[in-house]
Amino acid sequence: MQTIRFAQLQKRVPLSRTQIWRLERQGLFPKRIQLSANTVGWDAAEIDEWLQQRKEASNA
């Protein structure tokens, strides 16, 4: 599993921290992973899958 931090996430998903947090709380975005006391990350494969689903939904 490759974990990405927020800076890398924001390059893939152009959303603010607040928008991502809100989507996570609604269950509409992959959950963050607690890496240490002050560090979080996201599973890169889950982010890629989420992006693919969004792309397919917009093409439908």
C-alpha positions as CSV (number, residue, x, y, z in Angstrom):
1,M,0.0,0.0,0.0
2,Q,1.3,3.4,-1.0
3,T,0.3,6.2,1.3
4,I,0.2,9.8,0.1
5,R,0.2,12.9,2.3
6,F,-2.0,16.0,1.8
7,A,0.3,17.8,-0.6
8,Q,0.4,14.8,-3.0
9,L,-3.4,14.3,-2.5
10,Q,-4.1,17.9,-3.5
11,K,-2.1,17.5,-6.7
12,R,-4.5,14.6,-7.7
13,V,-7.7,16.0,-6.2
14,P,-8.0,19.8,-6.4
15,L,-10.1,20.2,-3.2
16,S,-9.4,22.1,-0.1
17,R,-8.8,20.4,3.3
18,T,-12.2,21.4,4.4
19,Q,-13.9,20.0,1.3
20,I,-12.0,16.7,1.7
21,W,-12.9,16.5,5.4
22,R,-16.6,17.1,4.7
23,L,-16.7,14.4,2.0
24,E,-14.9,12.0,4.4
25,R,-17.5,12.6,7.1
26,Q,-20.3,12.0,4.6
27,G,-18.6,8.7,3.5
28,L,-18.1,10.1,0.0
29,F,-14.3,10.2,0.0
30,P,-11.7,7.6,1.1
31,K,-10.9,7.8,4.9
32,R,-7.6,9.2,6.0
33,I,-5.1,6.9,7.7
34,Q,-3.4,8.1,11.0
35,L,0.3,7.7,10.4
36,S,1.5,9.3,13.6
37,A,0.2,11.6,16.3
38,N,0.2,14.6,13.9
39,T,0.4,13.0,10.5
40,V,-2.3,11.6,8.2
41,G,-2.2,10.1,4.8
42,W,-4.5,8.4,2.2
43,D,-4.2,5.1,0.4
44,A,-3.1,6.0,-3.2
45,A,-5.1,3.1,-4.7
46,E,-8.3,4.2,-2.9
47,I,-7.8,7.7,-4.2
48,D,-7.2,6.4,-7.8
49,E,-10.4,4.3,-7.5
50,W,-12.4,7.3,-6.2
51,L,-11.2,9.4,-9.1
52,Q,-12.1,6.7,-11.6
53,Q,-15.6,6.4,-10.2
54,R,-16.0,10.1,-10.5
55,K,-14.8,10.1,-14.1
56,E,-17.2,7.2,-15.0
57,A,-20.1,8.9,-13.3
58,S,-19.5,12.1,-15.2
59,N,-19.4,10.2,-18.5
60,A,-22.7,8.4,-17.8
